[in-house]
Amino acid sequence: MYYLLSIIIAALLTACAAQPHALYQYSSLNALMEGVYDGQLTIGELKRHGDTGLGTFNALDGEMIIINGSAYQIKGDGTVTAAGDNIETPFADVVFFKSAKSFTVEREISCDELQKMILQSAPSSNIFYAVKIEGTFRHVRARAVRAQHKPYPRLIDAAKDQGVFDFNNVRGTASGFYFPDTFGGLSVGGFHIHFISDDRKSGGHLMSCEVTHATVDIDYLTDFLMELPKSGGIYGKTIGTAQQREVDLIEKGR
């Protein structure tokens, strides 16, 4: 009976996450902030819930970006490799991306300015968005955290052990999500975006950028499904609420 129920629940989760405009998240930012860096979800299982997304890997071993169903791992030394389906993740967000709004940018603009344009063009700042920015970037600053070792430090400390990379005049894709601030703690409040170059040789967690020409696509997300690990470190941790100051330091070093 328990086995049959598990199959039914798994089927329902897959069906719900496969709906258009549905955001699937594995674990929570609060857990990651407290050093829960091991999960049981494989990249192969994650891709059943979306073809576009981001996250990290077990032991916090680099940055994850998923574009058009292909997953990539950007490590702390800057190397980029395809992420195999058997690799596991402690935290990720994915969606089956379907653009609801699109516009082009044909002047030099910073990522901060572009994010304001995205919000101004959207119907509300109180729902989730997936965003995809494809084009030419005059400059990109990105980072990737290096693999951690047990006992794992908190994320604010682990983030000090990272590589920071600058790319100039590069074509690529910046892709990620917008979470309303009211959902901070579940995930990063505001924008959380990763970058990868078209040649798949460079990328990371986007810290800042200057865009010269790009197409911006936005998917309005009205459904949210979060799945927690079924065992492991999350069950023995005291997990509080993420402090915004720490999140800002981790996200953009400010």
Backbone as CSV, one residue per row, in Angstrom:
resi,resn,N_x,N_y,N_z,CA_x,CA_y,CA_z,C_x,C_y,C_z
1,MET,0.840,-1.211,0.000,0.000,0.000,0.000,0.872,1.257,0.000
2,TYR,1.900,1.282,0.859,2.794,2.447,0.930,3.512,2.637,-0.394
3,TYR,3.945,1.523,-1.009,4.650,1.605,-2.294,3.743,2.191,-3.366
4,LEU,2.477,1.750,-3.401,1.518,2.252,-4.385,1.252,3.734,-4.164
5,LEU,1.109,4.135,-2.894,0.871,5.543,-2.575,2.056,6.402,-3.021
6,SER,3.276,5.892,-2.828,4.472,6.633,-3.242,4.476,6.861,-4.742
7,ILE,4.070,5.831,-5.503,4.019,5.952,-6.962,2.999,7.007,-7.372
8,ILE,1.839,7.001,-6.714,0.784,7.970,-7.042,1.236,9.394,-6.738
9,ILE,1.867,9.589,-5.573,2.346,10.928,-5.187,3.407,11.409,-6.172
10,ALA,4.342,10.518,-6.541,5.398,10.896,-7.488,4.796,11.286,-8.836
11,ALA,3.775,10.553,-9.264,3.127,10.867,-10.538,2.426,12.215,-10.488
12,LEU,1.789,12.513,-9.357,1.096,13.791,-9.189,2.088,14.941,-9.184
13,LEU,3.224,14.755,-8.492,4.248,15.805,-8.456,4.775,16.092,-9.852
14,THR,5.030,15.025,-10.612,5.539,15.200,-11.964,4.514,15.897,-12.844
15,ALA,3.249,15.509,-12.722,2.199,16.114,-13.536,2.020,17.584,-13.217
16,CYS,2.052,17.922,-11.919,1.884,19.314,-11.512,3.032,20.166,-12.025
17,ALA,4.267,19.658,-11.885,5.429,20.444,-12.271,5.526,20.593,-13.779
18,ALA,4.922,19.651,-14.539,5.001,19.709,-15.990,4.017,20.695,-16.588
19,GLN,3.126,21.269,-15.795,2.183,22.248,-16.290,2.912,23.527,-16.695
20,PRO,2.388,24.219,-17.713,2.976,25.511,-18.075,2.893,26.494,-16.919
21,HIS,3.876,27.359,-16.810,3.900,28.440,-15.820,3.955,27.917,-14.383
22,ALA,4.536,26.718,-14.183,4.667,26.135,-12.845,6.144,26.073,-12.464
23,LEU,6.489,26.679,-11.356,7.864,26.686,-10.862,8.050,25.546,-9.868
24,TYR,9.075,24.733,-10.115,9.417,23.635,-9.206,10.715,23.983,-8.484
25,GLN,10.725,23.806,-7.174,11.936,24.057,-6.392,12.248,22.864,-5.511
26,TYR,13.526,22.512,-5.476,13.989,21.456,-4.581,14.691,22.087,-3.394
27,SER,14.210,21.825,-2.190,14.702,22.346,-0.914,14.443,23.852,-0.811
28,SER,15.086,24.500,0.176,14.805,25.913,0.426,16.098,26.695,0.628
29,LEU,16.023,27.997,0.391,17.180,28.849,0.629,17.588,28.812,2.092
30,ASN,16.621,28.806,2.999,16.947,28.764,4.424,17.818,27.561,4.758
31,ALA,17.490,26.401,4.180,18.290,25.199,4.430,19.697,25.368,3.871
32,LEU,19.800,25.919,2.663,21.113,26.127,2.057,21.933,27.119,2.882
33,MET,21.298,28.163,3.391,21.999,29.156,4.200,22.629,28.526,5.433
34,GLU,22.007,27.463,5.959,22.494,26.822,7.180,23.450,25.667,6.909
35,GLY,23.866,25.496,5.652,24.869,24.487,5.349,24.337,23.129,4.955
36,VAL,23.083,23.053,4.525,22.536,21.780,4.043,22.898,21.678,2.565
37,TYR,24.055,21.063,2.287,24.595,21.023,0.934,24.504,19.654,0.282
38,ASP,23.846,18.708,0.927,23.659,17.387,0.335,22.180,17.150,0.089
39,GLY,21.857,16.679,-1.099,20.479,16.316,-1.425,20.435,14.956,-2.077
40,GLN,19.220,14.480,-2.343,19.078,13.179,-2.989,18.520,13.284,-4.402
41,LEU,18.225,14.484,-4.869,17.623,14.655,-6.182,18.704,14.712,-7.257
42,THR,18.586,13.860,-8.277,19.561,13.858,-9.355,19.168,14.893,-10.419
43,ILE,20.137,15.263,-11.238,19.868,16.184,-12.338,18.851,15.569,-13.296
44,GLY,18.952,14.272,-13.516,17.987,13.594,-14.377,16.570,13.743,-13.846
45,GLU,16.395,13.553,-12.527,15.068,13.723,-11.924,14.629,15.183,-11.970
46,LEU,15.576,16.095,-11.753,15.251,17.518,-11.784,14.720,17.932,-13.149
47,LYS,15.300,17.408,-14.210,14.898,17.797,-15.564,13.517,17.269,-15.936
48,ARG,12.976,16.359,-15.147,11.586,15.946,-15.355,10.625,17.063,-14.970
49,HIS,11.123,18.056,-14.207,10.278,19.150,-13.727,10.499,20.458,-14.481
50,GLY,11.485,20.500,-15.374,11.721,21.737,-16.099,12.899,21.633,-17.047
51,ASP,12.889,22.500,-18.072,13.982,22.515,-19.045,14.859,23.757,-18.924
52,THR,14.525,24.630,-17.966,15.266,25.870,-17.766,15.362,26.129,-16.270
53,GLY,16.562,26.470,-15.779,16.649,26.725,-14.345,18.065,26.920,-13.865
54,LEU,18.185,26.889,-12.541,19.485,27.110,-11.911,19.508,26.452,-10.541
55,GLY,20.698,26.428,-9.945,20.848,25.851,-8.616,22.317,25.623,-8.335
56,THR,22.593,24.608,-7.511,23.972,24.242,-7.204,24.048,22.720,-7.137
57,PHE,25.206,22.201,-6.730,25.434,20.760,-6.702,25.844,20.327,-5.300
58,ASN,25.736,19.037,-5.029,26.123,18.528,-3.712,27.507,19.015,-3.331
59,ALA,27.656,19.342,-2.041,28.870,19.918,-1.473,29.086,21.357,-1.953
60,LEU,28.051,21.940,-2.560,28.105,23.325,-3.061,29.168,23.444,-4.154
61,ASP,29.292,22.406,-4.950,30.373,22.307,-5.927,30.016,23.044,-7.218
62,GLY,30.018,24.381,-7.156,29.807,25.187,-8.345,28.366,25.609,-8.564
63,GLU,28.163,26.315,-9.692,26.867,26.868,-10.052,26.237,26.027,-11.151
64,MET,24.917,25.873,-11.068,24.166,25.125,-12.067,23.360,26.080,-12.938
65,ILE,23.359,25.831,-14.234,22.415,26.488,-15.135,21.886,25.440,-16.088
66,ILE,20.578,25.473,-16.319,19.934,24.559,-17.258,19.321,25.405,-18.360
67,ILE,19.721,25.156,-19.598,19.247,25.881,-20.763,18.751,24.874,-21.795
68,ASN,17.488,25.026,-22.206,16.916,24.160,-23.248,17.109,22.683,-22.924
69,GLY,16.967,22.337,-21.646,17.031,20.940,-21.233,18.420,20.393,-20.983
70,SER,19.461,21.218,-21.200,20.834,20.779,-20.949,21.365,21.451,-19.693
71,ALA,21.952,20.667,-18.795,22.463,21.183,-17.520,23.979,21.321,-17.582
72,TYR,24.473,22.420,-16.987,25.904,22.698,-16.970,26.362,23.016,-15.552
73,GLN,27.599,22.640,-15.256,28.211,22.880,-13.954,29.400,23.819,-14.147
74,ILE,29.319,24.989,-13.485,30.402,25.962,-13.535,31.118,25.905,-12.197
75,LYS,32.355,25.443,-12.178,33.072,25.212,-10.930,33.814,26.460,-10.476
76,GLY,34.335,26.380,-9.255,35.010,27.519,-8.652,36.271,27.950,-9.363
77,ASP,36.836,27.093,-10.208,38.013,27.485,-10.985,37.626,28.035,-12.352
78,GLY,36.322,28.135,-12.616,35.846,28.709,-13.864,35.565,27.717,-14.967
79,THR,35.914,26.457,-14.779,35.666,25.460,-15.817,34.172,25.154,-15.919
80,VAL,33.737,24.870,-17.133,32.336,24.559,-17.408,32.259,23.178,-18.034
81,THR,31.406,22.325,-17.457,31.218,20.986,-18.009,29.730,20.667,-18.041
82,ALA,29.355,19.754,-18.927,27.981,19.259,-18.934,27.751,18.458,-17.649
83,ALA,26.615,18.679,-17.014,26.290,17.986,-15.763,25.534,16.703,-16.081
84,GLY,26.110,15.578,-15.694,25.475,14.300,-15.951,24.203,14.101,-15.153
85,ASP,23.319,13.252,-15.662,22.021,13.034,-15.021,22.127,12.398,-13.648
86,ASN,23.257,11.771,-13.313,23.393,11.099,-12.016,23.940,12.010,-10.917
87,ILE,24.392,13.207,-11.272,24.872,14.157,-10.257,23.686,14.652,-9.436
88,GLU,23.917,14.889,-8.146,22.820,15.300,-7.258,22.917,16.775,-6.879
89,THR,21.775,17.321,-6.495,21.692,18.727,-6.124,21.023,18.896,-4.759
90,PRO,21.483,19.882,-3.959,20.804,20.198,-2.698,19.807,21.336,-2.840
91,PHE,19.848,22.053,-3.978,18.943,23.192,-4.167,18.871,23.552,-5.640
92,ALA,17.644,23.711,-6.159,17.483,24.087,-7.560,16.076,24.606,-7.809
93,ASP,15.959,25.458,-8.829,14.677,25.948,-9.337,14.629,25.661,-10.830
94,VAL,13.513,25.087,-11.309,13.361,24.836,-12.731,11.928,25.089,-13.172
95,VAL,11.770,25.308,-14.479,10.461,25.526,-15.075,10.526,25.064,-16.529
96,PHE,9.394,24.614,-17.052,9.301,24.413,-18.490,8.995,25.770,-19.094
97,PHE,10.047,26.424,-19.582,9.955,27.835,-19.947,9.067,28.033,-21.167
98,LYS,8.119,28.974,-21.014,7.247,29.361,-22.115,7.052,30.865,-22.032
99,SER,7.617,31.571,-22.973,7.605,33.034,-22.915,6.187,33.592,-22.991
100,ALA,5.870,34.473,-22.035,4.586,35.177,-22.046,4.746,36.606,-22.548
101,LYS,5.982,37.120,-22.495,6.265,38.476,-22.957,7.708,38.531,-23.433
102,SER,7.932,39.267,-24.511,9.271,39.374,-25.067,9.521,40.799,-25.533
103,PHE,10.748,41.279,-25.340,11.138,42.567,-25.899,12.638,42.568,-26.158
104,THR,13.092,43.506,-26.972,14.509,43.585,-27.311,15.140,44.825,-26.697
105,VAL,16.417,44.712,-26.420,17.216,45.824,-25.911,18.299,46.107,-26.942
106,GLU,18.360,47.331,-27.412,19.319,47.674,-28.471,20.182,48.866,-28.070
107,ARG,20.433,48.998,-26.808,21.338,50.030,-26.298,22.073,49.467,-25.096
108,GLU,23.172,50.091,-24.739,23.918,49.599,-23.594,23.157,49.888,-22.311
109,ILE,23.013,48.852,-21.497,22.223,48.972,-20.273,22.781,47.998,-19.252
110,SER,22.765,48.385,-17.991,23.246,47.496,-16.936,22.177,46.460,-16.604
111,CYS,22.598,45.380,-15.983,21.644,44.350,-15.575,20.650,44.889,-14.545
112,ASP,21.127,45.749,-13.646,20.216,46.339,-12.656,19.122,47.143,-13.343
113,GLU,19.501,47.933,-14.360,18.511,48.714,-15.109,17.567,47.799,-15.878
114,LEU,18.118,46.728,-16.433,17.300,45.786,-17.189,16.297,45.079,-16.287
115,GLN,16.718,44.747,-15.088,15.792,44.119,-14.145,14.638,45.056,-13.793
116,LYS,14.917,46.342,-13.666,13.849,47.316,-13.421,12.886,47.371,-14.602
117,MET,13.432,47.301,-15.825,12.579,47.287,-17.014,11.675,46.054,-17.034
118,ILE,12.233,44.919,-16.633,11.447,43.683,-16.602,10.271,43.822,-15.640
119,LEU,10.536,44.339,-14.448,9.465,44.509,-13.462,8.433,45.536,-13.923
120,GLN,8.892,46.602,-14.573,7.964,47.623,-15.059,7.064,47.095,-16.167
121,SER,7.563,46.134,-16.925,6.770,45.577,-18.017,5.848,44.450,-17.560
122,ALA,6.033,43.994,-16.332,5.279,42.849,-15.823,3.969,43.316,-15.169
123,PRO,2.971,42.432,-15.085,1.677,42.818,-14.521,1.697,43.063,-13.022
124,SER,2.669,42.474,-12.304,2.719,42.634,-10.849,4.087,42.205,-10.344
125,SER,4.516,42.812,-9.244,5.766,42.389,-8.609,5.498,41.349,-7.523
126,ASN,4.271,40.852,-7.458,3.886,39.921,-6.393,3.688,38.497,-6.881
127,ILE,4.151,38.197,-8.121,4.145,36.821,-8.604,5.561,36.451,-9.024
128,PHE,5.761,35.174,-9.326,7.071,34.688,-9.738,7.259,34.912,-11.239
129,TYR,8.535,35.077,-11.642,8.874,35.152,-13.055,10.086,34.287,-13.330
130,ALA,10.104,33.688,-14.516,11.333,33.149,-15.070,11.759,34.104,-16.172
131,VAL,13.049,34.401,-16.244,13.544,35.338,-17.254,14.692,34.706,-18.019
132,LYS,14.782,35.085,-19.289,15.868,34.608,-20.138,16.337,35.792,-20.984
133,ILE,17.617,36.138,-20.840,18.202,37.264,-21.559,19.292,36.708,-22.468
134,GLU,19.049,36.739,-23.774,19.982,36.168,-24.745,20.525,37.282,-25.634
135,GLY,21.853,37.373,-25.736,22.404,38.410,-26.599,23.873,38.650,-26.379
136,THR,24.275,39.909,-26.598,25.673,40.308,-26.487,25.867,41.135,-25.228
137,PHE,26.874,40.766,-24.465,27.167,41.436,-23.204,28.537,42.114,-23.318
138,ARG,28.567,43.420,-23.089,29.853,44.128,-23.104,30.729,43.651,-21.969
139,HIS,30.092,43.386,-20.816,30.844,42.919,-19.657,29.946,42.074,-18.777
140,VAL,30.503,41.012,-18.243,29.812,40.156,-17.271,30.764,39.884,-16.125
141,ARG,30.285,40.071,-14.915,31.021,39.608,-13.735,30.202,38.481,-13.104
142,ALA,30.829,37.334,-12.952,30.152,36.156,-12.411,31.047,35.489,-11.388
143,ARG,30.441,34.627,-10.588,31.234,33.910,-9.592,30.731,32.476,-9.485
144,ALA,31.569,31.629,-8.898,31.203,30.243,-8.636,31.868,29.804,-7.337
145,VAL,31.086,29.237,-6.453,31.594,28.771,-5.160,32.326,27.449,-5.342
146,ARG,33.405,27.284,-4.605,34.180,26.041,-4.670,33.545,24.976,-3.773
147,ALA,33.819,23.722,-4.081,33.275,22.604,-3.303,33.692,22.726,-1.843
148,GLN,32.745,22.432,-0.942,32.982,22.511,0.495,33.186,21.113,1.081
149,HIS,33.725,21.099,2.296,33.998,19.829,2.970,33.318,19.803,4.332
150,LYS,32.892,18.595,4.737,32.203,18.444,6.018,33.175,18.584,7.178
151,PRO,32.731,19.156,8.290,31.399,19.725,8.521,31.206,21.009,7.722
152,TYR,30.106,21.100,6.989,29.886,22.218,6.091,29.715,23.538,6.846
153,PRO,30.331,24.605,6.351,30.100,25.925,6.944,28.768,26.482,6.473
154,ARG,28.304,27.536,7.138,27.118,28.237,6.666,27.433,28.884,5.318
155,LEU,26.386,29.192,4.564,26.583,29.698,3.209,27.322,31.028,3.192
156,ILE,27.084,31.890,4.170,27.752,33.191,4.209,29.264,33.013,4.297
157,ASP,29.710,31.940,4.941,31.146,31.658,5.043,31.647,30.887,3.831
158,ALA,30.843,29.956,3.340,31.248,29.186,2.160,31.409,30.098,0.947
159,ALA,30.574,31.136,0.856,30.604,32.034,-0.301,31.890,32.851,-0.384
160,LYS,32.648,32.896,0.726,33.943,33.593,0.687,34.978,32.800,-0.110
161,ASP,34.721,31.492,-0.269,35.627,30.620,-1.002,35.083,30.441,-2.416
162,GLN,35.276,31.457,-3.247,34.683,31.434,-4.577,35.636,32.044,-5.602
163,GLY,35.424,31.665,-6.848,36.127,32.306,-7.938,35.247,33.392,-8.526
164,VAL,35.843,34.526,-8.864,35.126,35.636,-9.497,35.728,35.843,-10.877
165,PHE,34.869,35.949,-11.899,35.329,35.968,-13.280,34.741,37.171,-14.014
166,ASP,35.546,37.779,-14.875,35.106,38.884,-15.717,35.205,38.478,-17.178
167,PHE,34.109,38.673,-17.914,34.067,38.350,-19.331,33.703,39.619,-20.101
168,ASN,34.398,39.856,-21.192,34.159,41.047,-22.002,33.734,40.665,-23.413
169,ASN,32.738,41.429,-23.931,32.259,41.245,-25.305,31.963,39.777,-25.597
170,VAL,31.036,39.250,-24.845,30.703,37.833,-24.936,29.222,37.669,-25.275
171,ARG,28.937,36.693,-26.115,27.545,36.333,-26.377,27.150,35.197,-25.449
172,GLY,25.935,35.285,-24.913,25.506,34.248,-24.004,24.083,34.442,-23.538
173,THR,23.734,33.692,-22.494,22.387,33.720,-21.924,22.471,33.921,-20.421
174,ALA,21.730,34.902,-19.933,21.527,35.097,-18.502,20.107,34.645,-18.197
175,SER,19.976,33.687,-17.309,18.665,33.080,-17.089,18.447,32.824,-15.604
176,GLY,17.222,33.021,-15.151,16.926,32.774,-13.745,15.510,33.155,-13.384
177,PHE,15.342,33.606,-12.140,14.006,33.798,-11.595,13.898,35.080,-10.786
178,TYR,12.672,35.556,-10.691,12.325,36.637,-9.771,11.360,36.078,-8.737
179,PHE,11.699,36.268,-7.459,10.824,35.895,-6.355,10.385,37.162,-5.640
180,PRO,9.094,37.339,-5.367,8.677,38.477,-4.541,9.367,38.417,-3.183
181,ASP,9.660,39.579,-2.620,10.352,39.627,-1.326,9.598,38.879,-0.238
182,THR,8.276,38.788,-0.364,7.481,38.099,0.653,7.797,36.612,0.714
183,PHE,8.457,36.079,-0.328,8.829,34.663,-0.346,10.312,34.464,-0.021
184,GLY,10.987,35.540,0.394,12.374,35.422,0.797,12.522,34.398,1.906
185,GLY,13.530,33.567,1.812,13.709,32.461,2.759,13.413,31.146,2.079
186,LEU,12.323,31.111,1.289,12.086,29.948,0.442,13.117,29.933,-0.679
187,SER,13.301,31.118,-1.287,14.329,31.275,-2.298,14.852,32.698,-2.197
188,VAL,15.731,33.064,-3.105,16.318,34.401,-3.076,15.258,35.422,-3.451
189,GLY,14.985,36.388,-2.565,14.050,37.441,-2.876,14.609,38.342,-3.963
190,GLY,13.778,38.764,-4.913,14.257,39.536,-6.050,14.768,38.615,-7.141
191,PHE,15.742,39.076,-7.908,16.262,38.301,-9.031,17.422,37.397,-8.604
192,HIS,17.412,36.201,-9.141,18.493,35.228,-8.958,18.802,34.689,-10.355
193,ILE,19.966,35.053,-10.906,20.264,34.786,-12.311,21.661,34.193,-12.462
194,HIS,21.779,33.203,-13.331,23.066,32.621,-13.701,23.327,32.905,-15.180
195,PHE,24.603,32.819,-15.564,25.010,33.154,-16.930,25.840,32.022,-17.514
196,ILE,25.683,31.828,-18.836,26.569,30.920,-19.554,26.784,31.471,-20.964
197,SER,28.009,31.372,-21.453,28.338,31.872,-22.782,27.841,30.896,-23.852
198,ASP,27.661,31.420,-25.062,27.176,30.570,-26.151,28.120,29.418,-26.460
199,ASP,29.422,29.639,-26.248,30.368,28.546,-26.522,30.500,27.568,-25.358
200,ARG,29.728,27.829,-24.285,29.683,26.941,-23.113,31.057,26.781,-22.459
201,LYS,31.868,27.848,-22.520,33.189,27.801,-21.905,33.312,28.710,-20.689
202,SER,32.309,29.539,-20.412,32.392,30.456,-19.279,30.998,30.732,-18.727
203,GLY,30.960,31.105,-17.454,29.670,31.400,-16.836,29.778,31.488,-15.338
204,GLY,28.616,31.446,-14.675,28.566,31.500,-13.223,27.343,32.234,-12.733
205,HIS,27.310,32.441,-11.441,26.254,33.221,-10.803,26.455,34.685,-11.177
206,LEU,25.447,35.307,-11.777,25.585,36.667,-12.279,25.640,37.665,-11.132
207,MET,26.724,38.434,-11.074,26.879,39.488,-10.078,26.533,40.853,-10.672
208,SER,27.008,41.112,-11.898,26.686,42.355,-12.596,26.961,42.156,-14.077
209,CYS,26.398,43.045,-14.903,26.655,42.943,-16.331,26.253,44.222,-17.033
210,GLU,26.751,44.360,-18.261,26.358,45.421,-19.174,25.934,44.747,-20.478
211,VAL,24.701,45.007,-20.895,24.148,44.407,-22.104,24.212,45.435,-23.235
212,THR,24.591,44.999,-24.431,24.578,45.909,-25.582,23.432,45.603,-26.536
213,HIS,23.097,44.335,-26.687,21.949,43.940,-27.516,21.453,42.602,-27.005
214,ALA,20.139,42.510,-26.775,19.617,41.258,-26.235,18.116,41.143,-26.475
215,THR,17.663,39.905,-26.487,16.230,39.596,-26.464,15.884,39.110,-25.070
216,VAL,14.858,39.697,-24.501,14.428,39.350,-23.146,13.088,38.634,-23.222
217,ASP,13.024,37.444,-22.644,11.769,36.687,-22.567,11.402,36.479,-21.108
218,ILE,10.111,36.615,-20.819,9.603,36.494,-19.449,8.473,35.478,-19.427
219,ASP,8.523,34.580,-18.469,7.461,33.605,-18.242,6.824,33.933,-16.897
220,TYR,5.530,34.253,-16.898,4.822,34.552,-15.657,4.424,33.237,-14.996
221,LEU,4.847,33.058,-13.752,4.648,31.781,-13.061,3.605,31.935,-11.953
222,THR,2.534,31.182,-12.063,1.437,31.293,-11.104,1.299,30.074,-10.200
223,ASP,2.097,29.036,-10.466,2.071,27.836,-9.620,3.471,27.575,-9.075
224,PHE,3.529,27.175,-7.813,4.813,26.942,-7.155,4.747,25.628,-6.389
225,LEU,5.704,24.741,-6.690,5.786,23.445,-6.012,7.170,23.286,-5.416
226,MET,7.250,23.066,-4.120,8.531,22.853,-3.465,8.584,21.442,-2.894
227,GLU,9.694,20.749,-3.157,9.917,19.410,-2.624,11.125,19.449,-1.697
228,LEU,10.995,18.884,-0.518,12.087,18.855,0.445,12.804,17.507,0.398
229,PRO,14.091,17.470,0.777,14.794,16.190,0.849,14.070,15.225,1.776
230,LYS,14.139,13.964,1.452,13.434,12.956,2.241,14.244,12.461,3.429
231,SER,15.519,12.848,3.480,16.375,12.477,4.605,17.609,13.354,4.552
232,GLY,18.535,13.138,5.479,19.802,13.854,5.422,19.874,15.051,6.342
233,GLY,20.806,15.963,6.021,21.160,17.057,6.905,20.031,17.986,7.289
234,ILE,19.043,18.141,6.426,17.955,19.063,6.733,17.161,18.622,7.963
235,TYR,17.199,17.320,8.276,16.407,16.804,9.387,17.083,17.009,10.734
236,GLY,18.367,17.305,10.731,19.055,17.492,12.007,19.489,18.918,12.253
237,LYS,19.027,19.851,11.394,19.448,21.242,11.484,18.378,22.108,12.143
238,THR,18.857,23.133,12.855,17.958,24.195,13.289,17.989,25.253,12.197
239,ILE,16.883,25.378,11.475,16.836,26.266,10.315,15.944,27.458,10.626
240,GLY,16.548,28.623,10.614,15.803,29.837,10.888,15.403,30.533,9.604
241,THR,15.313,31.851,9.670,14.939,32.661,8.524,16.170,33.357,7.977
242,ALA,16.348,33.299,6.674,17.510,33.920,6.056,17.552,35.415,6.341
243,GLN,18.708,35.904,6.736,18.891,37.326,6.982,19.189,38.029,5.659
244,GLN,18.413,39.092,5.359,18.557,39.747,4.062,19.953,40.291,3.841
245,ARG,20.589,40.782,4.908,21.946,41.314,4.767,22.892,40.222,4.277
246,GLU,22.762,39.013,4.824,23.608,37.911,4.397,23.296,37.511,2.959
247,VAL,22.016,37.494,2.604,21.632,37.135,1.234,22.226,38.134,0.241
248,ASP,22.174,39.435,0.564,22.725,40.458,-0.320,24.230,40.279,-0.491
249,LEU,24.917,39.956,0.603,26.371,39.756,0.535,26.697,38.560,-0.352
250,ILE,25.910,37.494,-0.230,26.144,36.292,-1.023,25.825,36.540,-2.487
251,GLU,24.711,37.219,-2.758,24.251,37.398,-4.117,25.136,38.341,-4.925
252,LYS,25.440,39.507,-4.362,26.149,40.512,-5.143,27.337,41.115,-4.412
253,GLY,27.669,40.542,-3.266,28.820,41.050,-2.522,28.613,42.432,-1.974
254,ARG,27.377,42.742,-1.590,27.116,44.093,-1.086,26.391,44.049,0.233
